């Protein structure tokens, strides 16, 4: 298993083998050149005495190193550590990627984590080798590099999309980190988007990830749950509308024939682009280390067939934590089809038009980019309802037991007024306790939300009927207590075990209407 890597000798063996599995998990700084590289850099392996390993590129920046022009370590997928770890540093890294420092500054980040700015800076410097500002700066540099080499956006648009306060600050940072001007960095791209037709006003990016990737499985998952108007899913693509800090946005992720994942997106404000990319990466679980997970699960004979059948399985994240809670509560104790029907009605009744009309984009005034993919007329674009709308009017739309409807609208009201906080930066234990304190939320919902919102890799849902059916079909215990006991051996990857068991669940035949033949009368 390739994670975690803590020993110098193990890291040095990884860079000697140019092992791509470790890209994004640490960087290698070389004192003789003052350059840092990703582990798989094709350059000659440096001498051990000249090597220092850093957990983040920001730590290498702070120590006076610049990025390698050959391997471009900023282009590697993100570290899986921020999901595996649930500590303050990991929560901070998730929030930094979400743009919290750009919106709220270090004091806002510290307040979300329950620390003073000074204490948080000291903690992160100790844990990760750099403070919050340096880590946010490194994230901006990574985003800027991605946009410079992956799009034709102007340098000024790249600067503000990446979160820089000025073009000068952007240019200085790019030169300092990469040893190149923005124009020189752009000139080094390899035509990654030359074969992609991009609609006016849209942005097209290639999303890096560690293989293998069960992309078809994620698209199938999304397709089964897609809400008309809000989401569109096919066997090789997924798109949806969502709210960002600066306004509505739209994105589409599609798998191309060469196996690359392409992200097309439109945002109302350029500053929303970097957080949107981070959101999409969480939705598709692109920072996971699938080889480490597959190797760990395959160590158990019962799971070998499951892993062989679906290598690189992923646990989908969510576009919006608040939306995820409502979807989970509506889906309690009913089928996926029934939940989709109820949520579709809720979205149709209470959802908002994203751009003021059915077909206008906030960026270019052109169509939303989906028209060329639709074979049949699709519902008008929709944003999932706000929590305030669900709190005020959900009872008029939702059907079912009155207590369940009160629980859903009560949770929406608590999210709307801030009495219930639910974010990607929450402490897992505290989040679960807060959810369980709400009426109508039990262990299944609280743990399912933790799996999808926090990306917690170690969640098992023993009360889930489909999961237990998959366990029985795979030769594992089907009752909750024995299943929990057996699954302990797969920690810290029980969320991925859950994904495999869901996939293994026998397909329930569709119900056929009962035909009643009336008796003949004489």
Secondary structure as UniProt FT lines:
FT   HELIX           8..16
FT   TURN            17..18
FT   HELIX           20..22
FT   TURN            24..25
FT   STRAND          26..30
FT   TURN            31..34
FT   STRAND          35..38
FT   TURN            39..40
FT   HELIX           48..50
FT   STRAND          51..54
FT   HELIX           57..62
FT   TURN            63..64
FT   STRAND          66..67
FT   TURN            69..71
FT   HELIX           73..75
FT   HELIX           81..84
FT   HELIX           88..97
FT   TURN            98..99
FT   HELIX           100..113
FT   HELIX           117..128
FT   HELIX           132..150
FT   HELIX           155..161
FT   TURN            162..163
FT   HELIX           167..178
FT   HELIX           182..187
FT   TURN            192..195
FT   TURN            200..201
FT   STRAND          203..207
FT   HELIX           215..225
FT   TURN            228..230
FT   STRAND          231..233
FT   STRAND          237..244
FT   TURN            245..246
FT   STRAND          247..255
FT   TURN            257..258
FT   STRAND          261..267
FT   TURN            270..271
FT   HELIX           272..283
FT   TURN            284..287
FT   HELIX           290..298
FT   HELIX           301..309
FT   TURN            311..312
FT   HELIX           321..330
FT   TURN            331..333
FT   HELIX           336..350
FT   TURN            354..355
FT   TURN            362..364
FT   HELIX           371..373
FT   HELIX           387..397
FT   HELIX           402..417
FT   TURN            424..425
FT   HELIX           428..436
FT   TURN            439..440
FT   HELIX           443..453
FT   TURN            462..463
FT   HELIX           465..473
FT   TURN            474..475
FT   HELIX           480..487
FT   HELIX           488..490
FT   TURN            491..492
FT   HELIX           494..504
//
